[in-house]
Every structure is written in structure tokens, then in C-alpha cells.
Amino acid sequence: MKKILTATAALVVSGLAFANTDIDASLQEAFDALDSAGDGFITWVEAESNPELFDQFAELDLNGDNVLTIDEFEAFFKENMAMDQ
């Protein structure tokens, strides 16, 4: 099974007991923390700060454009949360 990224897992897990909007807000916070340039994308270079994210980057990059969008980031986590339930 896919590993959940350690740096963001605490934020996601803390939101599991709340509504989907709270989960979305937690994911946005995690995304923003990783998006050090603040440009709305996580690049390979930014992903290096989180080894698990870096290892799974290609899998998360659904369209292969070498950056992660919030939609790609959310899709991965929501898919994994559904698998874990």
C-alpha cells in the first residue's frame, strides 16, 4: 500500500474527525508549507525537503508536468484516506 507522507500526515489525520472542508483546509496548509516559492506548485526541488514526497513525486504528478498542483496533492491523499477506511 502507498505510504502517506510523514510531514503532512499529522495535518491530515488531525482533520479526519471533521468535515471534508476541514480536511481540504488541512491539505491546503500542508501544500502551502511545502510550496516554499508560494507559486501554487510543488517542484522537485521543493519536494526534496520531504523524502517521502520526493520518493512519490512522479506518482503524484498525474499529468507529468514535473510540478504538483493542489488538485494532484489532494487527489492522492483523498484516495489514500478512502483506501485506509
C-alpha positions in Angstrom: 0.0 0.0 0.0 1.1 3.6 -0.7 2.9 5.4 2.2 1.3 8.6 3.5 3.8 11.4 3.6 5.1 11.9 7.1 5.4 15.7 7.0 1.7 16.1 6.1 0.2 13.1 7.8 -0.3 14.9 11.1 -2.2 17.7 9.5 -4.4 15.3 7.6 -5.0 12.9 10.5 -5.9 15.9 12.7 -8.7 16.7 10.2 -10.1 13.2 9.8 -12.7 13.7 12.5 -14.0 16.9 10.9 -16.0 17.7 7.8 -14.4 17.4 4.3 -13.9 21.2 4.3 -11.6 20.8 7.3 -9.7 18.1 5.6 -9.4 20.3 2.5 -8.1 23.1 4.7 -5.5 20.8 6.3 -4.4 19.6 2.9 -4.1 23.2 1.7 -2.0 24.1 4.8 0.3 21.1 4.1 0.6 22.0 0.5 1.4 25.7 1.2 4.1 24.6 3.7 5.8 22.5 1.0 5.3 25.2 -1.7 8.2 27.4 -0.4 8.1 29.6 -3.5 4.4 30.3 -2.9 3.7 29.9 -6.6 0.9 27.3 -6.3 3.1 24.4 -7.3 5.4 22.0 -5.5 8.5 21.4 -7.6 11.0 18.5 -7.4 13.4 20.9 -5.6 10.7 21.8 -3.0 9.8 18.1 -2.6 13.4 17.3 -1.6 12.6 18.8 1.8 10.3 15.8 2.4 12.0 12.5 1.4 8.7 10.6 1.2 7.1 13.2 -1.0 10.2 13.3 -3.1 10.1 9.5 -3.5 6.5 9.5 -4.6 6.6 12.7 -6.7 6.3 11.0 -10.1 3.3 9.0 -8.8 1.6 12.2 -7.5 2.3 14.2 -10.7 -0.7 12.9 -12.6 -0.1 14.9 -15.8 3.7 14.5 -15.9 4.4 18.3 -15.9 7.1 18.0 -13.2 5.2 20.1 -10.7 2.4 19.1 -8.2 -0.7 21.1 -8.1 -3.1 21.3 -5.1 -5.5 19.1 -7.1 -2.9 16.4 -7.6 -1.9 16.6 -4.0 -5.5 16.4 -2.7 -6.4 13.5 -5.1 -3.5 11.4 -3.7 -4.5 12.0 -0.1 -8.2 11.5 -0.6 -7.6 8.3 -2.5 -5.3 7.0 0.3 -7.8 8.0 3.0 -10.5 6.1 1.2 -8.3 3.0 0.9 -7.5 3.2 4.6 -11.1 3.1 5.7 
